[in-house]
Amino acid sequence: MPTPAGSPPRRDGNPAVFRRTSPPWAVTTTYLIAAGAAVLLLHGKRRGADLACAIMVTDLAANRYAVHGIQHSDFLAEPGLQRLGAFGAFVLVITPFLRKHLLGSPGRGE
């Protein structure tokens, strides 16, 4: 639900602040890159795991900026951002173990 002009954004615990505060092209690009990572992972490519880590780091940074810089809130007051942070940590911890079972690029010694 849109907020009236001049009023602060709703604080509903939703980590999707990025979608409400970014231009449509940035959101579309993020979705396309995430879809690319999913395709690479489904094909068993290591680059998909690397891209997933990069996506998690940048998504967490963008949402953290939106919560802190735009909503003037903090990490502990936003349960959605806490969940996103926990999932991001999980992705970053599990990726090295996952990479061992994925295929590298042919001819590159991976």
DSSP file (Angstrom, degrees, kcal/mol; ACC not computed):
  #  RESIDUE AA STRUCTURE BP1 BP2  ACC     N-H-->O    O-->H-N    N-H-->O    O-->H-N    TCO  KAPPA ALPHA  PHI   PSI    X-CA   Y-CA   Z-CA
    1    1 A M              0   0    0      0, 0.0     9,-0.2     0, 0.0     2,-0.0   0.000 360.0 360.0 360.0 126.0    0.0    0.0    0.0
    2    2 A P        -     0   0    0      0, 0.0     3,-0.0     0, 0.0     0, 0.0  -0.339 360.0-129.0 -68.2 149.7    1.5    3.3   -1.0
    3    3 A T        -     0   0    0      4,-0.1     3,-0.1     1,-0.1     4,-0.0  -0.720  29.9 -97.5 -96.4 150.4    2.1    5.9    1.7
    4    4 A P    >   -     0   0    0      0, 0.0     3,-1.9     0, 0.0    -1,-0.1  -0.252  55.1 -81.2 -62.5 155.2    0.9    9.5    1.4
    5    5 A A  T 3  S+     0   0    0      1,-0.3     0, 0.0    -3,-0.0     0, 0.0  -0.309 116.2  18.1 -59.4 135.0    3.4   12.0    0.2
    6    6 A G  T 3  S+     0   0    0      1,-0.3    -1,-0.3    -3,-0.1     0, 0.0   0.270  98.3 111.9  88.5 -11.4    5.6   13.3    3.0
    7    7 A S  S <  S-     0   0    0     -3,-1.9    -1,-0.3     1,-0.1    -4,-0.1  -0.681  74.6-103.0 -94.8 151.9    4.9   10.4    5.4
    8    8 A P        -     0   0    0      0, 0.0     3,-0.1     0, 0.0    -1,-0.1  -0.308  45.7 -92.7 -67.8 154.7    7.6    7.8    6.3
    9    9 A P        -     0   0    0      0, 0.0     8,-0.0     0, 0.0     2,-0.0  -0.278  51.2 -89.8 -63.3 153.8    7.4    4.4    4.6
   10   10 A R        -     0   0    0     -9,-0.2     2,-0.8     1,-0.1     3,-0.1  -0.354  30.4-144.0 -61.6 143.1    5.5    1.7    6.5
   11   11 A R        +     0   0    0      1,-0.1    -1,-0.1    -3,-0.1     0, 0.0  -0.805  42.9 145.5-110.8  87.4    7.6   -0.4    8.8
   12   12 A D  S    S-     0   0    0     -2,-0.8    -1,-0.1     2,-0.1    -2,-0.0   0.208  71.8-101.8-110.1  14.3    6.1   -3.8    8.4
   13   13 A G  S    S+     0   0    0      1,-0.3    -2,-0.1    64,-0.1    65,-0.0   0.602  74.5 144.8  78.3   9.8    9.3   -5.9    8.9
   14   14 A N        -     0   0    0      1,-0.1     3,-0.3    66,-0.1    -1,-0.3  -0.719  43.3-155.4 -86.9 123.8    9.5   -6.5    5.1
   15   15 A P  S >  S+     0   0    0      0, 0.0     3,-0.7     0, 0.0     2,-0.2   0.471  76.1  93.6 -75.7   2.4   13.1   -6.6    3.8
   16   16 A A  T >>  +     0   0    0      1,-0.2     4,-0.9     2,-0.1     3,-0.7  -0.003  40.1 120.8 -87.6  32.5   11.9   -5.5    0.4
   17   17 A V  H >>  +     0   0    0     -3,-0.3     4,-1.5     1,-0.2     3,-0.6   0.863  66.7  67.2 -59.7 -35.1   12.5   -1.8    1.0
   18   18 A F  H <> S+     0   0    0     -3,-0.7     4,-1.1     1,-0.3     3,-0.3   0.878  97.0  52.6 -53.2 -41.9   14.9   -1.9   -2.0
   19   19 A R  H <4 S+     0   0    0     -3,-0.7    -1,-0.3     1,-0.2    -2,-0.2   0.827 111.2  46.0 -66.6 -31.7   11.9   -2.5   -4.3
   20   20 A R  H << S+     0   0    0     -4,-0.9    -1,-0.2    -3,-0.6    -2,-0.2   0.691 120.0  38.2 -84.1 -17.9   10.0    0.5   -2.9
   21   21 A T  H  < S+     0   0    0     -4,-1.5    -2,-0.2    -3,-0.3    -1,-0.2   0.405 102.8  77.6-115.0   1.5   13.0    2.9   -3.0
   22   22 A S  S  < S-     0   0    0     -4,-1.1     5,-0.0    -5,-0.2     0, 0.0  -0.771  84.7 -98.3-113.0 156.1   14.8    1.9   -6.2
   23   23 A P    >>  -     0   0    0      0, 0.0     4,-1.4     0, 0.0     3,-0.9  -0.378  38.7-111.9 -67.0 152.0   14.1    2.7   -9.9
   24   24 A P  H 3> S+     0   0    0      0, 0.0     4,-2.5     0, 0.0     5,-0.2   0.825 114.8  59.7 -56.3 -34.5   12.3   -0.1  -11.8
   25   25 A W  H 3> S+     0   0    0      1,-0.2     4,-2.4     2,-0.2     5,-0.2   0.867 103.4  51.8 -64.6 -34.4   15.4   -0.9  -13.9
   26   26 A A  H <> S+     0   0    0     -3,-0.9     4,-2.1     2,-0.2    -1,-0.2   0.904 111.3  46.2 -68.8 -40.0   17.4   -1.7  -10.8
   27   27 A V  H  X S+     0   0    0     -4,-1.4     4,-2.2     2,-0.2    -2,-0.2   0.926 113.4  49.2 -67.1 -44.1   14.9   -4.1   -9.5
   28   28 A T  H  X S+     0   0    0     -4,-2.5     4,-2.3     1,-0.2    -2,-0.2   0.909 110.9  50.3 -61.6 -43.2   14.5   -5.8  -12.9
   29   29 A T  H  X S+     0   0    0     -4,-2.4     4,-2.5     1,-0.2    -1,-0.2   0.904 109.0  52.0 -62.0 -41.9   18.2   -6.1  -13.3
   30   30 A T  H  X S+     0   0    0     -4,-2.1     4,-2.2     1,-0.2    -1,-0.2   0.918 110.5  48.1 -60.7 -44.1   18.5   -7.7   -9.9
   31   31 A Y  H  X S+     0   0    0     -4,-2.2     4,-2.3     2,-0.2    -2,-0.2   0.895 111.5  50.0 -64.4 -40.1   15.8  -10.2  -10.8
   32   32 A L  H  X S+     0   0    0     -4,-2.3     4,-2.2     2,-0.2    -2,-0.2   0.903 111.2  48.2 -66.5 -40.7   17.5  -11.1  -14.1
   33   33 A I  H  X S+     0   0    0     -4,-2.5     4,-2.2     2,-0.2    -1,-0.2   0.903 111.6  50.3 -66.1 -40.1   20.9  -11.6  -12.4
   34   34 A A  H  X S+     0   0    0     -4,-2.2     4,-2.1     2,-0.2    -2,-0.2   0.892 109.7  50.8 -64.4 -38.8   19.3  -13.8   -9.7
   35   35 A A  H  X S+     0   0    0     -4,-2.3     4,-2.3     2,-0.2    -2,-0.2   0.891 108.6  52.7 -65.0 -38.5   17.6  -15.8  -12.5
   36   36 A G  H  X S+     0   0    0     -4,-2.2     4,-2.4     2,-0.2    -2,-0.2   0.902 108.4  49.8 -62.3 -41.2   21.0  -16.2  -14.2
   37   37 A A  H  X S+     0   0    0     -4,-2.2     4,-2.5     2,-0.2    -2,-0.2   0.902 110.0  51.4 -63.2 -40.5   22.5  -17.5  -11.0
   38   38 A A  H  X S+     0   0    0     -4,-2.1     4,-2.6     2,-0.2    -2,-0.2   0.914 109.7  49.1 -63.6 -42.5   19.7  -20.0  -10.6
   39   39 A V  H  X S+     0   0    0     -4,-2.3     4,-1.5     2,-0.2    -2,-0.2   0.927 111.7  49.1 -63.0 -44.4   20.2  -21.3  -14.2
   40   40 A L  H  <>S+     0   0    0     -4,-2.4     5,-2.8     1,-0.2     8,-0.2   0.907 112.3  48.2 -62.0 -41.2   23.9  -21.7  -13.6
   41   41 A L  H ><5S+     0   0    0     -4,-2.5     3,-1.6     1,-0.2    -1,-0.2   0.902 108.3  53.9 -66.2 -40.1   23.3  -23.6  -10.3
   42   42 A L  H 3<5S+     0   0    0     -4,-2.6    -1,-0.2     1,-0.3    -2,-0.2   0.805 108.7  50.1 -64.2 -27.6   20.7  -25.8  -12.0
   43   43 A H  T 3<5S-     0   0    0     -4,-1.5    -1,-0.3    -5,-0.2    -2,-0.2   0.367 120.1-112.7 -90.0   4.5   23.4  -26.7  -14.6
   44   44 A G  T < 5 +     0   0    0     -3,-1.6    59,-3.9     1,-0.2     2,-0.3   0.789  62.0 154.9  75.6  28.6   25.9  -27.4  -11.8
   45   45 A K  B >>< -a  103   0A   0     -5,-2.8     4,-0.8    57,-0.2     3,-0.8  -0.721  45.8-142.7 -95.7 139.0   28.2  -24.5  -12.5
   46   46 A R  H 3> S+     0   0    0     57,-2.5     4,-2.1    -2,-0.3     3,-0.5   0.829  99.7  67.4 -64.8 -32.5   30.5  -23.0   -9.9
   47   47 A R  H 3> S+     0   0    0     56,-0.3     4,-2.6     1,-0.2    -1,-0.2   0.822  93.8  59.7 -59.8 -30.0   29.9  -19.6  -11.3
   48   48 A G  H <> S+     0   0    0     -3,-0.8     4,-2.2    -8,-0.2    -1,-0.2   0.900 105.5  47.0 -64.1 -40.9   26.3  -19.8  -10.2
   49   49 A A  H  X S+     0   0    0     -4,-0.8     4,-1.9    -3,-0.5    -2,-0.2   0.901 113.1  49.0 -67.2 -40.8   27.4  -20.3   -6.5
   50   50 A D  H  X S+     0   0    0     -4,-2.1     4,-2.1     1,-0.2    -2,-0.2   0.911 112.3  48.2 -63.9 -42.1   29.8  -17.3   -6.8
   51   51 A L  H  X S+     0   0    0     -4,-2.6     4,-2.5     1,-0.2    -2,-0.2   0.876 107.7  55.3 -66.9 -37.6   27.1  -15.2   -8.4
   52   52 A A  H  X S+     0   0    0     -4,-2.2     4,-2.3     2,-0.2    -1,-0.2   0.897 108.1  49.3 -61.9 -40.0   24.6  -16.2   -5.6
   53   53 A C  H  X S+     0   0    0     -4,-1.9     4,-2.3     2,-0.2    -2,-0.2   0.921 111.2  48.9 -64.1 -43.9   27.1  -15.0   -3.0
   54   54 A A  H  X S+     0   0    0     -4,-2.1     4,-2.4     1,-0.2     5,-0.2   0.896 111.0  50.7 -63.3 -39.6   27.6  -11.7   -4.8
   55   55 A I  H  X S+     0   0    0     -4,-2.5     4,-2.8     2,-0.2     5,-0.2   0.923 110.3  49.3 -63.8 -44.6   23.8  -11.3   -5.0
   56   56 A M  H  X S+     0   0    0     -4,-2.3     4,-2.4     2,-0.2     5,-0.2   0.911 112.1  47.8 -63.0 -42.5   23.4  -11.9   -1.3
   57   57 A V  H  X S+     0   0    0     -4,-2.3     4,-2.2     2,-0.2    -1,-0.2   0.938 116.3  42.4 -65.1 -46.5   26.1   -9.5   -0.3
   58   58 A T  H  X S+     0   0    0     -4,-2.4     4,-2.6     2,-0.2    -2,-0.2   0.881 114.5  51.0 -70.2 -36.4   24.8   -6.7   -2.6
   59   59 A D  H  X S+     0   0    0     -4,-2.8     4,-2.5    -5,-0.2     5,-0.2   0.924 111.8  47.0 -65.6 -43.9   21.1   -7.3   -1.7
   60   60 A L  H  X S+     0   0    0     -4,-2.4     4,-2.4    -5,-0.2    -2,-0.2   0.908 113.2  49.3 -63.5 -41.4   21.9   -7.2    2.1
   61   61 A A  H  X S+     0   0    0     -4,-2.2     4,-2.4    -5,-0.2    -2,-0.2   0.915 112.0  48.2 -64.2 -42.9   23.9   -4.0    1.6
   62   62 A A  H  X S+     0   0    0     -4,-2.6     4,-2.3     2,-0.2    -2,-0.2   0.917 114.7  44.7 -65.1 -43.3   21.2   -2.4   -0.4
   63   63 A N  H  X S+     0   0    0     -4,-2.5     4,-2.5     2,-0.2     5,-0.2   0.873 112.0  52.6 -69.2 -36.2   18.5   -3.3    2.1
   64   64 A R  H  X S+     0   0    0     -4,-2.4     4,-2.7    -5,-0.2     5,-0.3   0.917 110.9  47.8 -64.0 -42.4   20.7   -2.2    5.0
   65   65 A Y  H  X>S+     0   0    0     -4,-2.4     4,-3.3     2,-0.2     5,-0.8   0.927 111.6  50.2 -62.7 -44.5   21.2    1.1    3.4
   66   66 A A  I  X>S+     0   0    0     -4,-2.3     5,-1.9     3,-0.2     4,-1.1   0.905 114.4  43.9 -62.5 -41.3   17.5    1.5    2.7
   67   67 A V  I  <5S+     0   0    0     -4,-2.5     6,-2.4     3,-0.2    -2,-0.2   0.931 125.5  32.1 -69.2 -45.1   16.6    0.7    6.3
   68   68 A H  I  <5S+     0   0    0     -4,-2.7     4,-0.3     4,-0.2    -2,-0.2   0.938 128.4  34.6 -79.1 -48.2   19.4    2.9    7.8
   69   69 A G  I  <5S+     0   0    0     -4,-3.3    -3,-0.2    -5,-0.3    -2,-0.1   0.808 131.4  24.9 -81.6 -30.6   19.6    5.7    5.3
   70   70 A I  I  <<S+     0   0    0     -4,-1.1    -3,-0.2    -5,-0.8    -4,-0.1   0.850 131.8  32.2-102.9 -46.2   16.0    6.1    4.2
   71   71 A Q  S   <S-     0   0    0     -5,-1.9    -3,-0.2    -6,-0.2    -4,-0.1   0.601  93.4-135.2 -89.0 -11.1   13.9    4.7    7.0
   72   72 A H        +     0   0    0     -4,-0.3    -4,-0.2    -6,-0.3     2,-0.2   0.916  62.5 124.3  56.0  46.3   16.3    5.8    9.8
   73   73 A S        -     0   0    0     -6,-2.4     2,-0.3     5,-0.0    -1,-0.2  -0.536  53.1-122.8-117.9-173.7   15.9    2.5   11.6
   74   74 A D    >>  -     0   0    0     -2,-0.2     3,-0.7    -3,-0.1     4,-0.5  -0.850  26.4-100.9-133.1 172.3   18.5   -0.1   12.6
   75   75 A F  G >4 S+     0   0    0     -2,-0.3     3,-1.0     1,-0.2     7,-0.2   0.865 117.8  52.6 -60.1 -41.5   19.2   -3.8   12.1
   76   76 A L  G 34 S+     0   0    0      1,-0.2    -1,-0.2     5,-0.1     6,-0.0   0.729 106.3  54.0 -71.8 -21.6   17.7   -4.9   15.4
   77   77 A A  G <4 S+     0   0    0     -3,-0.7    -1,-0.2     1,-0.2    -2,-0.2   0.527  98.8  69.7 -88.6  -6.2   14.4   -3.1   14.8
   78   78 A E    <X  -     0   0    0     -3,-1.0     4,-1.8    -4,-0.5     3,-0.2  -0.858  55.3-177.2-117.9  96.8   13.8   -4.8   11.4
   79   79 A P  H  > S+     0   0    0      0, 0.0     4,-2.3     0, 0.0     5,-0.2   0.830  85.5  57.1 -63.0 -31.5   13.0   -8.5   11.7
   80   80 A G  H  > S+     0   0    0      1,-0.2     4,-2.2     2,-0.2     5,-0.1   0.904 107.6  47.2 -65.3 -40.3   12.9   -8.8    7.9
   81   81 A L  H  > S+     0   0    0     -3,-0.2     4,-2.3     2,-0.2    -1,-0.2   0.851 109.8  54.2 -69.0 -34.2   16.4   -7.5    7.6
   82   82 A Q  H  X S+     0   0    0     -4,-1.8     4,-2.3    -7,-0.2    -2,-0.2   0.919 109.4  47.4 -64.3 -43.4   17.5   -9.9   10.3
   83   83 A R  H  X S+     0   0    0     -4,-2.3     4,-2.5     2,-0.2    -2,-0.2   0.910 111.8  50.3 -63.9 -41.5   16.1  -12.9    8.4
   84   84 A L  H  X S+     0   0    0     -4,-2.2     4,-2.5     1,-0.2    -2,-0.2   0.896 110.7  50.1 -62.7 -39.9   17.8  -11.7    5.2
   85   85 A G  H  X S+     0   0    0     -4,-2.3     4,-2.3     2,-0.2    -2,-0.2   0.895 110.4  49.4 -64.2 -41.1   21.1  -11.4    7.1
   86   86 A A  H  X S+     0   0    0     -4,-2.3     4,-2.1     2,-0.2    -2,-0.2   0.913 113.1  46.5 -65.3 -42.3   20.7  -14.9    8.5
   87   87 A F  H  X S+     0   0    0     -4,-2.5     4,-2.6     2,-0.2    -2,-0.2   0.900 111.4  52.2 -66.9 -39.5   20.0  -16.3    5.1
   88   88 A G  H  X S+     0   0    0     -4,-2.5     4,-2.4     2,-0.2    -2,-0.2   0.907 109.5  49.1 -61.2 -42.2   22.9  -14.4    3.6
   89   89 A A  H  X S+     0   0    0     -4,-2.3     4,-2.1     2,-0.2    -1,-0.2   0.904 110.4  51.8 -63.2 -40.9   25.2  -15.8    6.3
   90   90 A F  H  X S+     0   0    0     -4,-2.1     4,-2.6     2,-0.2     5,-0.2   0.929 110.3  48.2 -60.5 -45.8   23.9  -19.3    5.5
   91   91 A V  H  X S+     0   0    0     -4,-2.6     4,-1.8     1,-0.2    -2,-0.2   0.925 112.7  48.1 -61.5 -45.1   24.6  -18.8    1.8
   92   92 A L  H  < S+     0   0    0     -4,-2.4    -1,-0.2     1,-0.2    -2,-0.2   0.838 115.3  45.0 -67.0 -32.5   28.1  -17.5    2.4
   93   93 A V  H  < S+     0   0    0     -4,-2.1     4,-0.4    -5,-0.2    -2,-0.2   0.884 116.6  43.4 -77.1 -39.4   29.0  -20.4    4.8
   94   94 A I  H >X S+     0   0    0     -4,-2.6     4,-2.0    -5,-0.2     3,-0.5   0.739  95.1  79.4 -81.3 -22.6   27.5  -23.2    2.7
   95   95 A T  H 3X S+     0   0    0     -4,-1.8     4,-2.9     1,-0.2     5,-0.2   0.874  87.4  54.6 -58.7 -43.7   28.9  -22.0   -0.7
   96   96 A P  H 3> S+     0   0    0      0, 0.0     4,-0.8     0, 0.0    -1,-0.2   0.887 112.3  45.2 -59.1 -35.6   32.5  -23.4   -0.2
   97   97 A F  H <4 S+     0   0    0     -3,-0.5     4,-0.4    -4,-0.4     3,-0.3   0.864 114.1  49.1 -72.5 -35.9   31.1  -26.8    0.5
   98   98 A L  H >< S+     0   0    0     -4,-2.0     3,-1.6     1,-0.2     4,-0.3   0.875 101.7  62.9 -69.5 -38.5   28.7  -26.6   -2.4
   99   99 A R  H >< S+     0   0    0     -4,-2.9     3,-1.3     1,-0.3    -1,-0.2   0.814  92.0  65.8 -58.6 -31.5   31.4  -25.5   -4.9
  100  100 A K  T 3< S+     0   0    0     -4,-0.8    -1,-0.3    -3,-0.3    -2,-0.2   0.787 105.0  44.5 -61.1 -27.0   33.3  -28.8   -4.4
  101  101 A H  T <  S+     0   0    0     -3,-1.6    -1,-0.3    -4,-0.4     2,-0.2   0.379 100.1  86.9-100.8   2.9   30.4  -30.6   -6.0
  102  102 A L  S <  S-     0   0    0     -3,-1.3     2,-0.3    -4,-0.3   -57,-0.2  -0.668  80.4-106.5-103.4 160.3   29.8  -28.2   -8.9
  103  103 A L  B     -a   45   0A   0    -59,-3.9   -57,-2.5    -2,-0.2   -56,-0.3  -0.617  28.2-146.0 -85.6 140.1   31.5  -28.2  -12.3
  104  104 A G        -     0   0    0     -2,-0.3    -1,-0.1   -59,-0.2     5,-0.1  -0.322  39.5 -73.4 -89.6-178.7   34.1  -25.5  -13.2
  105  105 A S    > > -     0   0    0     -2,-0.1     3,-1.4     1,-0.1     5,-0.7  -0.599  56.5-107.2 -75.6 136.2   34.6  -24.0  -16.6
  106  106 A P  T 3 5S+     0   0    0      0, 0.0    -1,-0.1     0, 0.0    -3,-0.0  -0.398 100.1  15.1 -65.7 137.3   36.3  -26.4  -19.1
  107  107 A G  T 3 5S+     0   0    0     -2,-0.1    -2,-0.0     1,-0.0     0, 0.0   0.488 103.3  91.4  82.8   2.9   39.9  -25.6  -19.8
  108  108 A R  T < 5S-     0   0    0     -3,-1.4    -3,-0.1     0, 0.0    -1,-0.0   0.410  94.6-117.7-110.1   0.0   40.3  -23.2  -16.9
  109  109 A G  T   5       0   0    0     -4,-0.3     0, 0.0     1,-0.1     0, 0.0   0.692 360.0 360.0  74.3  19.0   41.6  -25.7  -14.4
  110  110 A E      <       0   0    0     -5,-0.7    -1,-0.1     0, 0.0   -64,-0.0   0.451 360.0 360.0 -88.8 360.0   38.7  -25.2  -12.0
